[in-house]
Amino acid sequence: MGPPVKTHCPYCALQCGMEIGPENGADLAVRPRTDIPANASGALCQKGWTAGELLTSGERLTTPLLHGEPVEWDVALDHVARRLAAIRAEHGPDAVAVFGGGGLTNEKAYTLGKFARVALGTSQIDYNGRFCMSSAAAASIRAFGMDRGMPFPVTDLAAADVVLLAGGNVAETMPPLVRHLEGPRLIVIDPRRSPTARLAWLHLQPAPGTDLALALGLLHLVVAENLVDEEYVAARTTGFADVRTSLAEWWPERVERITGVPVHRMRQAVRALAAASNAYVLTGRGVEQQAKGTDTVTAFVNIALALGLPGRTGSGYGCVTGQGNGQGGREHGQKADQLPGYRRIDDPAARAHVAEVWGVPAESLPGPGRSAYELLDALGTPGGPRALLVFGSNPLISAPAAEHVAARLAALDLLVACDFVLSETAAQADVVFPVTQWAEEGGTMTNLEGRVLLRNQAVAPPDGVRSDLEVIAGLAARLGHRFATEPAEVFDELRRAGRGGPADYSGITYERIAEEKGVFWPCPEPGHPGTPRPFLDRFAHPDGRARFVPVRHRPAAEEPDDDYPVHFTTGRVLAHYQSGAQTRRIAPLVQAAPEPFVELHPDLAERLEIAAGDMVRLTSRRGEAKAVARISDAIRRDTVFMPFHWEGANRLTNPALDPTSRMPEFKVCAVRVERDS
């Protein structure tokens, strides 16, 4: 094996730099890089350090499966293409659907969107990033005119005086980020005293589903205590008068009754933010994965705008993106309403531009399709898709109301999965294509700060394995279309298709990324330096101003009652990632977190006669899950928590959707809790 190859971690959106190469007799040793700002200190988390073990996993798929039996590639590809053609001929192009993933490279996300619209002619494409970033993206677009989750370098956080993190647990989800939060006073909003909350200077612990009320109460205090940056508001924003008026009913004592957060703690948070020379407001999945997630994020953005934070160096609003390519994955066309360059699919100019690059008539491109959960919910129903191709996702574990989703997948005429292990979803598929994983292929990822990074191929894939790009090209060829299979060729086409759009990569090349250790978009031409802080001079609305948007609190879609008296919420643990399809196959990570658990407060446990280690049964209106009890005063008395990396948690969760982002309400529902006899 040759010298170490520079690449990036396969997991979260921090995209820590790492090298893979021989060391102390090992062929696939992982070492942190010190030339990537996200982890320049040489930090990696437990998942990063053990990432190499997945490359040699004995559970790798190395041959296509047709109804569970190994077959040759041509047999599998011919079968899928023939079935797709027949289903389209009988039921129309929208009878075929595609489900992508926020961990796919930019090149794959782009190709998947093109494949759906050109080779399949279907509008039915969305991806699991809808379950991750959609509420923050929608809120950012309406406030700033553009969605770049963190519109500043992550290293800027270290110089802040105060950082408010609403609904995030970065100490477990992306531990190297914590190093950038060691300097500021940290304010954490979370129903649990999570490992991140334990690091905080101030922890606000609202009832699940009440984050929007809390944000409105905080902004009420900003106004009432004359802490608004009136000069900034007048010069750089519009709409504050309506927001100011809407806050009258959110006096702090009322907010305390709704949220459970004491008024004096709200005042502490607001005064600390207002007194800071530099401050940031950050949101994570906890406040975003709600049926009012867009409005909740908007309320936190309104706080940042009232304090004059966004659009200046050293301060701002940002979203802590979750999936590895959570940012890039939503820019290049695998979303139901989107074309490359973060263009809207219903924009005639965008359609004309992209159609020209693709060499097809603009009128041949389909319109917007169903969002992720709506797509899964429609599978196998009258008028819904009859076939589904899944790339880089495991919806049987990650989708809400998972038992219902399993029934919908079972109703399909054809289910196809591309994966490198037999995930729970792949195990149900009619056809499984074994594909390459992170270090076995090249491509680009766009991390949480909008920095486009280069993943270099470090090792050869096992014999018999092909890349997702090759799978797509093989199917496209059988349907009469030519698609590129080399990532660099795809990236050049992506640059042309996205030129002039909000997420403009035109001036970015593989060579520049390697030389500069990443390039920030927008970068509209080769000589452009990239844009690490896009809002310093103006926001992306035509008038250059940010928008205040009035929002109103409303209860969760499902609140506790006599039958289901306890709040249920979900999240992650340090050792695992997403649906666990990768991390549950790595021995040290399984040893660190071998099984799911239910975290409940000692008072609730005593009332229900549950002891630590007991098996607990949770029941919601959608399903049932069992896990071992973990007793902790880190959780509220009215709430139980369960990590979602294993089958079970999402049998319980509520698919109620945010009306704007179409985000399901993962983070709050009502359950019954019992000791399992």
N, C-alpha and C positions, 0 to 999 in steps of 0.2 A: 504494500500500500504506500502511496506517495505521501508528500507533506500534508499537514493539516489544511483543511479547506474551511474558508470563512463562510458562515451561514448564519441562520437565526433560529431561535427556539420554535418548536412546532405548536406551542400552546397560545398563551394569551396575547392581547393586543399591545402589550409593552414591546414584544418582539425583541427580547434581549439578544445581543450578539453572542455567538458562540463559534468555536472551532471544533471540527471533528477530524480525528486522525489518530495515528498510532501513539501509544504511550504505555510504558512499563509492560510491554508484551501484549497489550490490548489493541485490537485493530480499530475499535470504534470509541475511543475515549473522547469525552466531551470536556471542553475547557471554555470558560467565559472569555469573551473578547473585552478589551479595554478601550476600543476605538469607537464604540457605539454609545452615544450619550445616555440612552435609557439605562444602561448598566455598565457605565464606564468604570465604576469602582471594582468591576470584576465579580459582581454578584450574580448568582443564579438561585432560583428556588429549588426545592426538592424535585419538582417535576422536571425542571430544566436539566439538573445534574443527571437524572436517570433516563433522559429522553433517548439515549443511544440504545437502551435495552429493547425498545420496541422494534428496532431495525433487525434484530436477530430473533424475534419472538417465534416460538414454535407454532403459534396460532395464525401465522401469515397465510393468506390465500394465494395460491400460485397457479391456479387453473380455473377457467370459467366453470360455473355450475349451472346446469339446466335441470330444474325440478330436483335439485339436490345432488345430481350426479355430475361428475367431471366430464367436460366435453372440450373439443378443440375450439379455438377462438373463432374460426370461420363458422362453425356450427352455431355457436351462441350468437354471434353478430347477425348471421343470416336469419336466425329464428326471430330475434327482436325486430329487425327491420321488416321482415315479412308481417309480423303481428301488428306493428305500428301502421304499416301501409293499409292493412285490412281494416283496422279499427277506424282509421281516418276515413277510408272510403265508405264505411257503413254509417258512421256517426258524425263525421265532420272533423276538422282539424282540432277543435277545442275538446275533443274526446281524449286527446293525449296531453298529459301534463308533465311538468318538470319541477323538481324540488331541489334547490341548491343549498349551499352552505356558506357561512361567514368565515370558514377556515380555508376555503379555496383560494388559490392565488388569483391575482388580478386577471391573469391570462385565462384561467379557467372560468372565472365569473363572466368575463367578456364573451368567451366562446360559447358558454352555455346559453346566454341571452340571445346571441346570434343564431345558434342552433335551433332554439325554440321558435324564433320568429321567421327564420328563413327556411330551414330544412323541414320543420314540422308545421309551420304556419299557425302555431297556436298562441293564444293570449294567456294560456294557463301556465304561468311560471312565477314562482316566488321562492323564498329561501328562509332558512331558519334565523337569519339576522332580523327578520320581522319580529322575532321573539326576544330580541336583544336591544337593538338600537333605535327602533322606529319612533318611539315617543320623543326621545331627545332630538332625533333628526327633525321631526315635524315641528317641534317647538323652536329649534334653532332657525329653521327656514322662515318661520313666520316672524321671529324676532329680528334676525340678522340678515335674512335674505339668502342665506347659504348655510349648509350643514357641513362643518368640519369639526368633529366632536370636540377636540381640544385645539382651539385656534391659537396655540402658542407652544413653544417647546416645553416638554415635560420638565426639563431642567430649570425652567423659570420658577417652578413652585418652591424650590429650596430657598429663594431669596424673599419670599413673602413673609409678612408679619403674622397673618392669620389665613387659614384655609378652612372653609366649611365644606364638609363632605356629607351629602344627603343621600342615604341609601346605598352606601358602598362599604365593602369589607376588603380593602386592598391588601391588608396584612395576610389574608389567605388566598385571594384571587390572583394577585400579582405582587408578591412580597418585595422584589427589588424596588418597586415604586416607593415603598415606605422610606427609603433612604432620602428621597427628595422631600419628604414631609417631616424630617427631624428638626428642622429649624423653626418653621412656623408654629404658632399656637393652633392646634387642630381641634375643630368642633365637628363632632360626628352625630348624625341623626340616624337612629337605628332602633327598632323595637328590642333588639338584643344588645347585651354588652359583649359585642363580638371582640375578637382579638384586636381589630382596628379601634373599636370604641375604648378598649383598655389603654390604648396609647394616647387617647385624646385628653386635652386640657379640659374640655367640656363635652359631656354626652347628653344629648336630648333623646328621650326614649318614648316616642309616641305610640299609641295603639296602631296596629296595622290598618292601613287604609285611611289614615287621618293626616298624612303628610301635607296634603294641599291646605287643609285648615291651618296647620302649623306655619306653613310658608306665608299664608295670608296674615296670620297673627304677627309674625316677625316683621312683615312689611308695614303693617299698621303701626308697630312701634317705631320703625324708621321714620315714618311720617309724623307721628305724635311727638317724638322727641327731637324733631327738627334736625334730623340727620341726613336728609336728602341732599345730594350734591346738585343744587338747583342750577348752577352754571352749566354743568355737564348735561343735565336733562334738557335744558333749553337749547343748547348748541348741537346735541348729537342724537336726540330722540324725538319721537312724536307719541302722542296718546296718553301721556301721564295724567292729564286731568281726569280722564275717565277712570283710570285705575285708582287714583286718589279717592274719587267719589265712592268707588265700589268697596273700599276698605272700611267704611264706617261701621259695618255690622260685625267686624272681626276684632272687637276689643279683646285684650289679652286674657281677661278672666273667663270669657266665653270659650276662647280657644283652649284654655287649660281644661275646662270641663269636657271638651270634645276629645282632646288628644292625650290628656294626662300629664302633659309637660308643665311644670310649675312656671308661673309668670316670672319669677326672679331669674330662672335659667334662660328664658327667652330674652329678657333684658340683657343678661350677661353676653349672650351671643350677638345681639344686635349692636351693643355698644363696642364690643371688641372689633367687629367688622368695620364699624364706622370710624373707629379711632386709628385703624391701621393705615399706614402709608401705602402699603401694597397688600392686597387681599384677593382671594379667589373663592368663588362659589362653584363647587363641583357636584354633579349628580351621578348616581349609579342606578343599577337595576332595581333597587328597593323602592325608589319613588317612581321609576319609569314603567315597571311591569304591573300596571294597574289599568283598570278600565277608564281612568281619568289621568293616565300618565302624561299625556301631552299638556294638559292644563296644569298638572303639578309641576312639571319642569318649567313651564311658562311662568308660574308663580315664583320659582327660584331665580329665573332669569330676570324677572321684574325687580327682585331684591338687588341683584347685581347691577342692573341699570340705574336704579334709584341711588345707589351708592357710588355711581360713576366708575365702575370697574372695567367693563368690556371695552376693548379697543384702545388700551394703553399698555405700554410695556410694564410688566411687573404685577399686573392685576388682570382679572377677567372672569368669564364664565367658561366652564368646560364640562364635557361629558366623559366619564371614564369608560371608554369603549371596552367591551368584554372579549369577544372572539378574536382570534389571531389576525384575521383580515376583516374585522368588523367594520372598519372605515372603508377600505377599498372594495369590500364585497358589496357595498350598497351604492357604488358609483358607476358601475360598468354594464348594467343591464340585466342582472338576474332578478331584479324586483319586478313585481307585476305592473308597475306604472312607470317604468323607467327605460331610457335608452342610454348608451354610453356617454360619459362625460357628465353624469348626473343630470341628464336632460329628461324632461317629461315626455312620455310616449304620446301624449295627446297634443303636443306642440307641433304644428305643421312645419315650421322651419327646422326643428330637430329631426323630424321624420325625413324630410328631404335631404338633409345633410348626411345622416347615417345611411339612408337607402342608397345614396350615391357611392359611399365607401363600400357598401356591401354589394353593389351592382344589381340592385333589384328596384322595381318601381315602388315609390313611397306608398302608394295605395295598397300594395300587397302586404305591408306590415300590419299586424293586428293591433287592436287598441288595448287598453288596460285590462288585466285579468283579475282573478280573485286573489285576495291577500292570503298569507300562509295558512292560517287556521281555517278560513273559509274554503280554501282549496282542498285541504284535507277533509273537511266536513262534507264536501260535495262528492268525494270519490265514490264511484259506483252507484250514484243516485241517478234518477231520470234527469237527463240534461247535464249531468256532471261528467267528469273525465272517467274513461274506462281503462286507461293505462297511465302509469306513473313511473317516471325515471328519477331516481334519487341519487344525488351526488353530494358526498361530504356531509351527510346528515343522518340522524338516527331518531326520526320522529316518534317511534314507538316508546322511547324513553323521554324525549325532550318536549313533546307537545302536551298541551293541557288536555284534561279529560282523556287520558291516554287509552283507557279501555274502549271508549267510543272511536278513537282514531284507529285502534287495532281492528275494530269491526269494519271500518270504512276501507282500510287497506285490504282486508280479506274479501271485500266485495268486488275488487277490481278484476278485470279480465287479464291484466298483465301488470306485474310489479317487477321492476328492474332496479338493482342496486349496484353502485360502484363503491367498493370499499377494499381496504387491505386486511381487514379481519371480518369475521362473521358476526357483525353487530346484531342486536335484536331485530332490527328492521331487515337487514340482509338475510337473516335466517328465515324470514317469511317470504322472501322474494322468489319469483319464478325463475329469474336469471340473475346471477351475481357475476360481475366482472371484477377480477382481482387487479387492483391498481397500485401505482407507486405511492409512496408517502414522502414526507417533507424532505429528507436528506437524499432521496433517490431521484430527485428531479429539480429543475431550475424554475425560476419565476420570481415575480415581485409580490410583495405584501405592502400594505399601507398601514402604518401603526396608528395608535390612538391619537397622536399629535399631527397626523397628516403627512408624515415623512415616508416617502416611497423607498422601500428597502429591497435588497437583492438577496434572494435565497439561491445559493449555488449548489449544484449537485455535488454531494460529497462521496457517495458510494453508488455502486451499480445496483440496480434492483435485482431481486431474485429472478431466475429463469422463469419465463412464462407470464411475467407481469408486464402490463402496459400502463401508460399514463392515461389520466382522464381525457387529455387532449387527443390521444390516439383512439380511445374508445369513441369519442364524439365524432372524430373524423371517419372512423370505420363505419359508423351508422349513417353519417351524412353521405358518404360515398354510395352506399347502398340505396339511398333515397335520391341520388342524382346531384349531389353537391360536393364541391371540394372545400375542405377545411384544413388549415395549417395545423401541424403537430409540433413544431418547434416553438418553445416559449418566446424566443427573441423575435421570430417572425410575427407571432400573434401580438406581441407588445407593440411592434411598429404599426400594425393595423389598428390596435387600440388607441394609439396616439392620434392617428388620423381621424378615427371615428369620434373621439372625444374632443377634438380641437374646437375651441370656441365655447365649450360648455363650462358650467361652474367648476367642475373638477377637470381642469385642463392639464393633461400630461404631455403636451406636444413637445416641450423642450427637454423632456427627461429621456435619457438613454441608459442602457445597462452600464455603459462605460462611465457616465457621470455618477451614477449611483455608487459604483464601486470606488471611484476616486474620492467622492465627497461624503461617503458613509451615509448616503441617503439624501433625497431631494424633496423639499416640501412643495406640494401643489397649492395653488395653481402655478404652473410654470409654462407659459404659453409659447415660448420660442427658445431655440438652442442657447442663446446668450443670456437668457433670463436667470437670475440667481435663485429662483424659487421664493416661496412666500411663507416664512415661518410664522409671521403674525399678520394675518390678512386684513384685520380691521383697524389698523393704526390710523389710517387717514379717513376712511369712510367705511360704512357697512355696505352690504351687497344689494340693498334695495336701490331702486333707481334714484331716489333723492339722497342716498348716502346715509340716511338716518336709521337707527334701530327703532323697533316698534315695541312700545308697551302694549300689552293685550290684557284687558280685564278678564278674570276667570272667577268662577264660583265653586266653592267646595260642595261636594255631594257625597253621600255615603258610599261605601263599597257596594258593589253589585249584589253581594250576599253578606249579610251580617249575622252574628250569632243569634240563636233563638233557643227555645226550650228543647228542641230536638237535636240541634247542633250548636252547643253553647260556648264553644271555644274558638278563638281565632287560630287559623293555620297559616304559616308562612314558610317559605323555602329559601334555600341559598346554597352556598358551596362550602367545602372544606379544603384545607391546604393541599392534601395529597392528591386530589382528583380534579378532573377537568370535564366540563360539559356533561355529556351522557355517560362518561366513563368508559367508552368503547376502547380508548387508548390506555388510559391510566389504570383501569382495572385488570390490565394484562401485564403490569410491571410489578414484580415481586416486592420490592421495597415500599412501593406506594400502597399495595394491598396490605402489607404488614402494618403500615402506619395508620391506615383507615380501612379495616377489613370488611365493614358492613355498615348499612345505614343505621340511624338512630333517631329517636324522638327526644328532643330536649324539652323538658317541662319544669316549671317552678316547683320548689319543695312544697309550697302551700297547696298547689293544685294536685301534686302527687299524693300528698297526705289525704286530701279530700276524696281522691279516687282510689285510695289504698294501693298505690303503685309504688314499688321500690326500685332502686337502681338495679338494672340488669333484667327486670321483668320484661316479658314480651308485651308490647302495647299494640292494640288495634285502633286505628284511626278510620273513621267512616265519614264520608261527605255525601252529598246528594249524587255524586258521580261515580263513586267507587270506594274501595277499601284498601288499606295498606297496613302492614305489620312491621314493626321494628323494635329494637331493644331500647328500653327507657334509659335516659341520661338525665339525672336530676341536677339542676343548676339554677342559682338565683340570678344568672345572667339574662334570663328570659322573663318577660312580664308574666304576672300571675294569670292573665286571661288569654295567653298565647302559647302555642306549641310550634316548634321548629323542626324541620326535617330536611336534610340535604337531598338534592335531586339527581345525584350521579348514579343512582341505582333505580331499578324498576320499583315503582311504588308511589313516590311522592306525587308524580303527575297523574296518577289515577284520581287524585283528590282535587286537583286545582281546577279553577273556574275558567272556562273559555269565553266569558263575557269580554267584549272587545271595546277598546277605546274608539270612539266614533271618528277620530281623525287619523290616528296612526294604525289602527286595526291591531294593536297590541293586546294580547290576552291578559287577564288579571291573574297572573301567576302568584303574586305576592300576598294575596289575602282572600281567604274564603272561610267558611264555617265548618267545623268538624265536631264529631262526638269522639271522646277519648275514653277507652276502657282497657283494663288489664285483660289480656287474652288468656282465657282459661285453657 
